[in-house]
């Protein structure tokens, strides 16, 4: 059985963001990091739910939510970078998130233009 790349990437991203969250908490940054953890974990949760969708409409809805959460995660990562509340290089997280956004966007375009179920 072929591995589902977006499931793996979003899960791995959630794990990395959870580790980042723990580090940021130790450095007393609690507000932005909590928002980031919530949005980043939600990406994977919605992709996971989409993988079990019963209809094309449900699949597109869950993937659309994942896309929005990925874009929110981008916002929080850019805010952490710009605010310099914790001096840290967030570029690898931004890059991973950007890749996730591109994959989800491609999945959504395919699903929305396909007359058949995306599964």
N, C-alpha and C positions, 0 to 999 in steps of 0.2 A: 504494500500500500504506500502511495506517495505521501510524503510529509507535507502538511499544510504550512507553507512558509509564513503566511500572515499570522496564523495562530502562534507559531513559535516566536516570531519577532515581537509580537505584542506581549507575550508572556515574559520573554527575556527582558524586554524594556521595563515592564512592571517590576521585575525583580531588581533591576539596576536602579530604578527610581526609588524603590523601598530602601535600598542601601544608601542612596544619596540623602534621602529623608532622614535616616538615622544619623548620618554625619552632620547634616544641617541642624538637627535638634541638639546635638552635643555642642554645637557652636552658638546655641541660643536663638537660631532663626526658626520661628515656629509658624508664622502666619502663611507666608508664600509657600513654604515647603509642604504644608498640609494640603493646600489647594492643589499643588502639583501632584502630590501622591494620589489624591482623589481622582483627578482627571486622567492621569496616566494609567491607573489601575482600571478605570472605566473603559479605556480603549480596548484592552484585552478582554474584559468581561463582555462587552458588546459584540466583539468579533466572535468570541466563544458562543454566545447566544445565537448569533447569525448562522454559525455553522450547523445549528440544529433547527433552523427555521423550517416551518412547515409549508410556507408559501413564499413566492418570489417577493411579494409586497412586504412580508415580515423580514425577509433577508435584507432587502434594500433599506428598510427602516432602521434595523439594528446596525448595519454598516454605515448608514448616514450619521447615526448617533456616535459611533466610533470615530468617524471623521471629525465631527465637531469637538469631541473630547481631545483628539490629537491636536487640533488647532488651539484649543485652550491650553493644553500642555506646552505648546510652543510659546504661547504668551507668557506663562509663568516662568519658563526657562529663560526667555529673553529679559523678563523683569529681574530675575535673580542676577543675570549677567550685568545688566545696566545699573542696578542699584548698588552693586558691590557690597551688599550687607554681609556676605561671606565671600572673601576673595578666593575664587575657585574657577577652574576652567570647565565650563559647562558645554563646550563645543561638541564633545562626543555624544552627549545626550540630545543636543539640537540636531545633530546629523542623523542619529538613529530615528528620532521622531520625524524628521523630514522624509526619510525613506519610508516610514510607515504611512505617512500622509500620501505619498505618491502611489504606493501600492493600493491603499484603500480607494483612492480616487480612480485608479485604473479598474479596480474590481467593480466599483459603482457604475462607471461608464459602460462597462461590458454588461452588467446586470440590467441596466436601464435600457440598453439598446437591443438586448436579446429577447426574442419572443418566447423563449423557453426558460425553464427553471435553471438557475445558476448552479445547481448541484450536479 
